[in-house]
Amino acid sequence: MRTAVSCEPPMRPGRGLLHEAIQEALRTVLRNYARLAILEIGLGRRFLYIHAENDVLGLAFAPQTEPLPAWLVEGNHTLEEVASLAWSHPLLSSAALAAVNAATAALIDEHGIDAVDARHGVDVGAVIAATWPKARTAIVGYVPGVAQALRKHGLSITVYEDNEHHRREAESDGFQVFPGRQLIADIDNYELVVATGASLLDPLVVTATQMAGTGLAIVGPTSSFHPAVAARLGASVLGGSYVPPEKREKVLRLVKAGQGFRRIRGYVAKWTWWRRG
């Protein structure tokens, strides 16, 4: 009788710069929240979600290539255990980002947005444009609002995107578009990379910017992690979001129903961090 072979990614520690950045943050600025128990982890159509004790919620973009491993869903895990999986596998990297986002949300719950040295109501596009005026810019993962704002501020924009729907949207908005993985060959053409947090699921963007010494800004709901993580990755600007406690039940229902950020953004507070000086 043939033994069934599991195709699930194994539970093994990640490696590389994202793994190191998350682990360092959980040992230091997020240490009080690293051992929060995960109550539920699941996969919507757009987001992977982690609901942890103290009603903490963390979200991250999830690739729709395979289900979550049974060992991850059925087991008892803490935020730090799941966060240790960064860059071991794309889906597990999504879980790791959701975990560190949940720990960051717990910190903001307790101490407010000043605990991450960020500001509500500050336009991330304006901060990027002020930090890198007129820069030749690659946007990895099309975010229409950010791309259009940067173009208005005079930055030269090229979009790198693998999702066919988002590629067509960017092209219809007048941007030149290339496949995401072409960035590694083109990186020397740019002074700045603006990456979605979702693009961190594999090492391409961080590796390219580190090799070329290119400026880096990270934006989007997946990038709702502590700025200490962003700084370790070489980013100078970070745009994240925070779901207030009174909105979490509704947001969680929407995420489970398969809704994306355009549907839940009315329930979140966006924040921006940037390196001062």
Residue pairs with C-beta under 8 A, 6 or more apart in sequence:
7 66
8 69
8 70
8 71
9 69
9 88
9 89
9 91
9 92
11 69
11 71
11 72
11 85
12 85
12 88
13 19
13 84
13 85
13 88
14 84
14 85
14 86
14 87
14 88
14 92
14 93
14 96
15 87
15 88
16 86
16 87
16 203
17 203
17 206
17 210
17 232
17 233
18 86
18 87
18 93
18 96
18 200
18 203
18 206
18 229
18 233
19 84
19 86
19 87
19 88
19 96
20 232
21 228
21 229
21 232
21 233
22 83
22 84
22 86
22 96
22 97
22 100
22 225
22 229
23 83
23 84
24 228
24 232
25 100
25 103
25 225
25 226
25 228
25 229
25 232
26 34
26 79
26 80
26 83
26 100
26 103
27 34
28 228
29 107
29 226
29 228
30 100
30 103
30 104
30 106
30 107
30 226
32 106
32 107
32 110
33 56
33 79
33 102
33 103
33 106
33 107
34 78
34 79
34 80
34 83
34 103
35 78
35 79
35 80
36 52
36 53
36 54
36 56
36 78
36 79
36 102
36 103
36 106
37 52
37 53
37 76
37 77
37 78
38 50
38 51
38 52
38 76
38 77
38 78
38 79
38 82
38 99
39 51
39 52
39 53
40 49
40 50
40 51
41 48
41 49
41 50
41 51
41 68
41 72
41 73
41 77
41 82
41 95
41 98
42 48
42 49
42 68
42 73
42 256
43 49
43 62
43 67
43 68
44 62
44 255
44 256
44 257
44 258
44 259
45 64
45 258
45 259
45 260
46 61
46 62
46 255
46 258
46 259
46 260
46 261
47 59
47 60
47 61
47 62
47 98
47 221
47 255
47 260
48 59
48 60
48 61
48 62
48 68
48 91
48 94
48 95
48 98
49 57
49 58
49 59
49 98
49 252
49 255
49 256
50 57
50 58
50 59
50 79
50 82
50 95
50 98
50 99
50 101
50 102
51 57
51 252
52 58
52 79
52 102
52 106
54 106
54 109
55 245
55 248
56 102
56 103
56 105
56 106
56 109
57 102
57 105
57 243
57 248
57 251
57 252
58 79
58 97
58 98
58 99
58 100
58 101
58 102
58 103
58 104
58 105
58 224
59 98
59 101
59 221
59 222
59 224
59 243
59 251
59 255
60 94
60 95
60 97
60 98
60 101
60 197
60 198
60 221
60 222
61 94
61 196
61 197
61 198
61 201
61 220
61 221
61 222
62 91
62 94
63 90
63 91
63 94
63 201
65 90
65 91
66 91
68 91
68 95
69 91
69 92
72 82
72 92
72 95
79 99
79 100
79 102
79 103
80 99
82 95
82 96
82 98
82 99
83 96
83 99
83 100
83 103
84 96
85 92
85 93
85 95
85 96
86 92
86 93
86 96
86 97
87 93
87 96
87 202
87 203
90 201
90 202
93 200
93 201
93 202
94 201
94 222
97 197
97 200
97 201
97 222
97 225
100 225
100 226
100 229
101 222
101 224
101 225
101 240
103 226
104 116
104 224
104 225
104 226
104 240
105 224
105 242
105 243
107 115
107 116
107 226
108 115
108 116
108 242
109 245
113 119
113 120
113 242
113 269
113 271
116 226
116 227
116 271
116 273
117 227
117 273
118 227
118 238
118 240
118 271
118 272
118 273
119 271
119 272
119 273
120 269
120 270
120 271
122 271
122 272
123 149
123 272
124 146
124 217
124 219
124 237
124 239
124 270
124 272
125 145
125 146
125 149
125 150
125 153
126 149
126 153
127 237
127 272
127 274
128 146
128 150
128 153
128 155
128 192
128 194
128 217
128 237
129 149
129 150
129 153
129 154
129 155
131 215
131 217
131 236
131 237
131 274
131 275
132 155
132 191
132 192
132 215
133 153
133 154
133 155
134 154
134 155
134 156
135 155
135 156
135 190
135 191
135 192
135 215
136 155
136 156
136 189
136 190
136 191
136 192
137 150
137 155
137 156
137 157
137 158
137 190
137 191
137 192
137 193
137 194
138 158
138 159
138 160
138 183
138 186
138 187
138 189
138 190
138 192
138 193
138 194
139 146
139 147
139 150
139 157
139 158
139 159
139 160
139 175
139 193
139 194
139 195
140 160
140 161
140 180
140 183
140 193
140 194
140 195
140 196
140 199
140 205
141 160
141 161
141 166
141 180
141 195
141 196
141 198
141 199
141 220
142 159
142 161
142 163
142 166
142 167
142 169
142 170
142 175
142 177
143 194
143 196
143 219
143 220
144 169
144 170
144 173
146 194
146 219
146 239
147 157
147 159
147 170
147 173
147 175
148 173
150 157
150 194
151 157
155 192
157 175
158 175
158 176
158 177
158 178
158 186
158 189
158 190
159 167
159 170
159 175
159 176
159 177
159 178
160 177
160 178
160 179
160 180
160 182
160 183
161 167
161 170
161 177
161 178
161 179
161 180
162 179
162 180
162 181
167 177
170 177
171 177
178 186
180 199
180 204
181 204
183 193
183 204
183 205
183 208
184 204
184 207
184 208
187 193
187 208
187 209
187 211
187 212
187 214
188 212
190 212
190 214
191 214
191 215
192 214
192 215
192 216
192 217
193 205
193 208
193 209
193 214
193 215
193 216
193 217
194 217
194 218
194 219
195 205
195 216
195 217
195 218
195 219
196 218
196 219
196 220
196 222
196 223
197 218
197 219
197 220
197 221
197 222
197 223
197 224
197 225
197 240
198 220
198 222
199 205
200 206
200 218
200 222
200 223
200 233
205 216
206 216
206 233
206 234
208 214
209 215
209 216
209 234
210 234
215 236
216 233
216 234
216 235
216 236
217 235
217 236
217 237
217 238
217 239
218 230
218 233
218 235
218 237
218 238
218 239
219 237
219 238
219 239
220 239
220 240
220 261
221 240
221 241
221 261
221 268
223 230
223 238
223 239
223 240
224 240
224 241
224 242
225 238
225 240
227 238
227 273
230 238
230 273
231 275
236 274
236 275
237 272
237 273
237 274
237 275
238 272
238 273
238 274
239 270
239 271
239 272
239 273
240 270
240 271
240 272
240 273
241 265
241 268
241 269
241 270
241 271
242 268
242 269
242 270
242 271
243 251
243 264
243 267
243 268
243 269
244 267
244 268
244 269
247 267
247 268
250 267
251 264
251 267
251 268
254 263
254 264
254 267
255 264
